[in-house]
């Protein structure tokens, strides 16, 4: 079977990563790359064996690729996506967020629906091993009904001030930390809690440090299932790492905590304290299922010490947990690898992704955009916004 012919539009940090990763995939041939900065396109084209273009319209007309990858800056996804749809490409892969306005998202969604194009979004966190473990635990009801949760995803202040060189201020100012980070968070929540959807948002923000873009958004999301989740992202932290990330889900019978990228002095880790209805034998069966999906966790039997100094809350009965085992060493672009499998197999849930639901597509992009737009609107109005 011939290789998938791919072209990449937008050769910033992520565009170059996509082109280089795809060039190493035996299923793919990167035939062309495009960027308004001609020299960037020429340099990358030479590295990956692709023809460079300064105009993506010329590129699409010349090559009619099977797969078009769109990695332009956040606010300008719509035009290249629509051009790719009209070019006859059968599949589009684009970076998050889907769009920065509901109007753009709707036009993209409608174009994809009208032409029957497969569009996938690189919500990369879905392919994280312990994000998949969290998804499995929540969807199997191993902590009961999810009642409340908290997700924080923060960036170092160098991201909106230095990451894109001399273009940084313009780039960050045309997007926001809500689009850049909360798009990831909202997608993960919709994936974990599906088919539940967000029905109301209440958010606050501030603009005291950067000026040209909001510093932080902090919001409560209410789902039609009754679940309430607090989500928060800022990109003004003076921290030792580029990113800090924390997730917690409180169920009616247990809790999942994932300290994904902790702050200074803290240790990363993942643990699901399971319902008392789950015994050691059942927990080991769940562990084995996760192992078959390439996710390494261990079964723990432990007895919590529910005390602090002289204060005690009683309890202390033996509980069963699943816990991260070993050190994670993420490499490559794992979600993109699943998307290539999806193209080959002609299904949004390829064999490599079985049990995880469809890969993120244009409906997920539209919903993600609607929720993030509601967060921004609520913060500006100072009142809840219904979706």
C-alpha positions in Angstrom: 0.0 0.0 0.0 1.3 3.4 -0.9 2.4 5.8 1.8 0.1 8.7 2.9 1.1 11.9 1.2 1.2 14.7 3.8 1.7 18.4 3.6 2.2 20.8 6.6 0.9 24.4 6.7 2.6 26.7 9.3 6.1 25.9 10.4 6.4 27.3 13.9 7.5 25.2 16.8 4.6 22.7 16.4 4.6 22.7 12.6 8.3 21.7 12.6 7.7 18.9 15.1 4.8 17.5 13.1 6.8 17.5 9.9 9.8 15.9 11.5 7.7 13.3 13.3 5.7 12.4 10.2 8.9 12.1 8.1 10.0 9.3 10.5 6.8 7.4 10.1 7.1 4.6 7.6 3.4 5.0 6.7 3.8 8.7 5.6 5.7 10.7 3.0 5.9 14.5 3.7 5.7 15.9 0.2 5.4 19.6 0.9 5.7 22.2 3.7 4.5 25.8 3.6 5.1 29.0 5.6 5.0 32.7 4.8 8.7 32.8 5.9 10.2 31.2 2.8 13.6 30.5 4.4 12.0 28.5 7.2 10.1 26.5 4.6 13.2 25.9 2.6 15.3 24.8 5.6 12.6 22.4 6.9 11.9 21.1 3.4 15.6 20.2 3.0 15.6 18.3 6.4 12.5 16.2 5.7 12.7 15.8 1.9 9.7 18.0 1.1 9.1 20.8 -1.4 8.9 24.2 0.3 6.3 26.8 -0.4 5.7 30.4 0.8 2.0 30.1 -0.1 -0.1 27.2 1.1 -2.6 27.7 -1.7 0.1 27.1 -4.3 1.1 24.0 -2.3 -2.4 22.5 -2.1 -2.9 23.1 -5.9 0.4 21.5 -6.7 0.2 18.4 -4.6 -3.4 17.4 -3.7 -2.1 15.7 -0.5 -4.0 12.9 1.3 -3.3 14.5 4.7 -3.0 18.3 5.4 -1.6 19.3 8.8 -2.5 22.8 9.9 -0.3 24.3 12.6 -0.8 28.0 12.0 -1.1 30.4 15.1 -4.2 29.9 17.2 -6.4 32.7 15.6 -5.7 31.7 12.0 -6.7 28.1 11.7 -9.9 28.7 9.8 -8.6 29.8 6.4 -6.1 27.0 5.8 -8.6 24.4 7.1 -11.2 25.6 4.7 -8.6 25.7 1.9 -7.6 22.1 2.7 -11.3 21.0 2.7 -11.8 22.6 -0.8 -8.5 21.1 -2.1 -10.0 17.6 -1.9 -7.8 16.4 0.9 -9.4 13.4 2.6 -8.0 14.1 6.1 -7.0 17.2 8.0 -4.9 17.1 11.2 -4.7 20.4 13.1 -3.2 21.7 16.3 -5.4 22.8 19.2 -7.3 25.0 19.8 -9.8 24.2 17.1 -10.5 27.9 16.8 -10.5 31.1 18.9 -14.1 32.1 18.0 -17.3 30.2 17.8 -18.0 31.7 14.4 -14.7 30.3 13.0 -15.3 27.0 14.6 -18.8 26.7 13.2 -17.6 27.5 9.6 -14.9 24.8 9.9 -17.3 22.3 11.4 -19.9 22.9 8.6 -17.3 22.7 5.9 -16.0 19.4 7.2 -19.6 18.0 7.5 -20.5 19.2 4.0 -17.5 17.7 2.3 -17.3 14.5 4.4 -13.6 15.2 5.3 -12.0 13.5 8.3 -10.6 16.1 10.6 -8.6 15.2 13.7 -7.2 17.6 16.4 -4.0 16.9 18.2 -5.3 17.1 21.8 -2.1 15.3 22.7 -2.9 14.8 26.4 -5.4 12.1 25.5 -2.6 9.8 24.6 -0.7 10.3 27.9 -0.5 6.9 29.6 -1.9 8.1 32.9 -4.5 10.3 31.3 -5.7 7.1 29.6 -5.6 5.4 33.1 -7.7 8.2 34.5 -10.2 7.9 31.7 -10.5 4.1 32.3 -11.0 4.4 36.0 -13.6 7.2 35.7 -15.5 5.4 32.9 -15.6 2.1 34.6 -17.1 3.7 37.7 -14.2 2.6 40.0 -14.6 5.7 42.1 -18.3 5.8 41.8 -20.0 8.8 40.2 -17.7 11.8 39.6 -19.0 14.6 41.7 -16.3 17.2 41.7 -12.9 17.8 40.2 -10.0 20.2 39.7 -7.6 20.7 36.8 -4.8 23.2 36.8 -2.5 23.8 33.8 0.0 26.6 34.1 2.9 28.0 32.1 6.1 29.8 33.0 5.9 33.5 32.2 8.6 33.0 29.5 5.9 31.4 27.3 3.9 34.6 26.5 7.0 36.8 26.8 9.8 34.9 25.0 8.8 31.5 23.4 8.3 32.7 19.8 11.1 35.2 19.8 10.3 38.7 18.4 6.8 37.4 17.4 5.9 36.4 21.0 4.0 39.5 22.2 2.0 39.6 18.9 1.3 35.9 19.0 0.3 35.8 22.7 -1.8 38.9 22.4 -3.8 37.5 19.5 -4.6 34.3 21.5 -5.0 33.9 25.3 -4.1 31.5 28.0 -7.7 30.2 27.8 -7.2 29.2 24.1 -3.6 28.0 24.6 -4.0 25.9 27.7 -7.7 25.6 28.7 -8.5 24.0 25.3 -6.4 21.0 26.5 -8.2 21.0 29.8 -11.7 21.2 28.3 -11.0 18.5 25.8 -9.7 16.1 28.5 -12.8 16.7 30.7 -15.2 16.1 27.8 -13.3 12.9 27.0 -13.3 11.7 30.6 -16.9 12.5 31.4 -18.6 11.8 28.0 -21.4 11.9 27.0 -21.9 14.6 29.6 -21.5 18.2 28.3 -20.9 21.6 29.9 -24.1 23.5 30.4 -22.9 26.5 32.5 -19.6 28.4 33.1 -18.7 30.9 35.7 -15.2 32.4 35.4 -12.9 35.2 36.5 -9.7 36.6 34.9 -7.2 39.3 35.4 -4.8 41.4 33.3 -2.4 43.0 35.7 1.0 41.6 34.6 1.2 41.1 30.8 -1.3 43.8 29.7 -1.5 42.7 26.1 -3.3 39.4 27.0 -5.0 38.1 30.2 -2.8 36.6 32.8 -5.1 33.9 34.2 -8.6 32.4 33.9 -10.2 30.5 36.8 -13.6 28.9 36.1 -16.2 26.5 37.4 -17.8 24.2 34.8 -21.1 22.5 35.4 -22.0 19.5 33.4 -25.5 18.2 32.6 -24.6 15.1 34.7 -24.4 17.4 37.7 -20.6 17.1 38.0 -18.8 20.4 38.8 -15.1 20.9 37.8 -12.9 23.8 38.6 -10.4 24.6 35.8 -7.6 27.2 36.0 -4.7 28.3 33.8 -2.2 31.1 34.1 0.9 31.9 32.2 2.6 34.4 34.5 4.2 31.9 36.9 7.9 32.4 37.8 8.6 28.7 38.2 11.6 26.3 37.5 9.8 24.4 34.8 8.0 25.4 31.6 4.7 23.7 32.7 2.9 22.7 35.9 -0.1 20.4 35.8 -2.4 18.8 38.4 -5.7 16.9 38.2 -8.0 15.5 40.8 -11.4 13.8 40.6 -13.6 13.2 43.7 -16.1 10.4 43.2 -18.9 9.3 45.4 -16.8 6.3 46.5 -13.1 7.1 45.7 -10.6 9.6 44.3 -8.1 10.0 41.5 -5.2 12.3 41.9 -2.7 12.9 39.1 0.2 15.2 39.8 1.4 15.3 36.3 4.0 18.0 36.3 4.4 19.2 39.8 5.9 22.4 41.1 9.3 22.8 42.8 9.9 20.2 45.5 6.9 18.0 44.7 7.0 14.6 43.2 5.0 13.5 40.1 2.6 10.6 40.6 -0.8 9.1 39.8 -3.1 7.2 42.2 -6.7 6.0 42.1 -8.1 5.2 45.6 -10.9 2.8 44.5 -14.4 2.1 45.8 -14.6 -0.3 48.7 -16.7 -2.5 46.4 -13.4 -3.2 44.4 -11.4 -6.1 46.0 -7.8 -7.0 45.3 -8.7 -9.6 42.7 -10.9 -7.2 40.7 -8.3 -4.5 41.0 -5.7 -6.9 39.5 -8.0 -7.6 36.6 -8.3 -3.9 35.9 -4.5 -3.6 36.2 -4.1 -6.3 33.5 -6.5 -4.5 31.2 -4.5 -1.3 31.5 -1.3 -3.3 31.0 -2.7 -4.7 27.7 -3.1 -1.0 26.6 0.5 -0.3 27.5 -0.2 1.4 30.8 1.8 0.3 33.8 0.1 0.6 37.2 0.4 -1.5 40.3 -2.3 -2.7 42.8 -1.9 -1.4 46.3 -3.6 -2.5 49.5 -3.2 0.2 52.1 -4.6 1.4 55.4 -4.9 5.2 55.6 -3.9 6.9 58.8 -6.7 9.4 59.1 -5.1 11.7 61.7 -3.2 14.9 62.0 -1.4 15.4 65.3 -4.0 14.8 68.0 -6.9 15.1 65.5 -8.2 11.8 64.2 -11.2 11.1 61.9 -11.4 7.4 62.6 -11.6 4.9 59.7 -8.3 3.2 58.9 -9.9 0.2 57.1 -7.9 -1.5 54.3 -8.4 0.2 50.9 -7.5 -0.9 47.4 -5.7 1.5 45.0 -4.1 1.5 41.6 -0.9 3.5 41.5 1.6 4.6 38.9 4.5 2.2 38.5 7.8 3.2 37.1 8.9 6.4 35.4 7.2 7.7 32.3 9.3 8.6 29.3 7.0 10.2 26.8 8.5 10.3 23.3 7.3 11.4 19.8 3.7 12.4 19.1 1.7 9.4 20.2 -1.8 10.7 19.4 -0.6 11.5 15.9 0.6 7.9 15.5 -3.0 6.8 16.4 -4.4 9.2 13.8 -2.2 7.7 11.1 -3.6 4.3 12.1 -7.1 5.8 11.8 -6.4 7.0 8.3 -5.1 3.6 7.3 -8.0 1.7 8.8 -10.7 4.2 7.8 -12.1 4.5 11.3 -11.9 7.2 14.1 -11.2 4.4 16.6 -8.3 2.4 15.1 -7.1 -0.9 16.6 -4.3 0.9 18.4 -6.9 3.1 20.2 -9.5 0.5 21.0 -11.5 1.2 24.2 -10.7 4.9 24.2 -13.6 6.1 22.1 -13.2 8.0 18.8 -10.1 10.1 18.3 -10.8 13.9 18.8 -12.5 15.3 15.7 -14.4 18.4 14.5 -17.4 18.0 16.8 -14.9 17.9 19.8 -13.3 21.0 18.4 -16.6 22.8 18.1 -17.6 21.9 21.7 -14.1 22.8 23.0 -14.3 26.2 21.4 -17.8 26.9 22.7 -16.8 26.1 26.3 -13.6 28.2 26.1 -15.5 31.1 24.5 -18.0 30.9 27.4 -15.2 31.0 29.9 -13.9 34.2 28.3 -17.4 35.7 28.1 -18.2 34.9 31.7 -15.0 36.5 32.9 -15.7 39.6 30.9 -19.4 39.9 32.1 -18.7 38.8 35.7 -21.7 36.4 35.6 -22.5 32.8 34.7 -22.9 31.9 31.0 -25.1 29.1 29.8 -24.1 26.9 26.8 
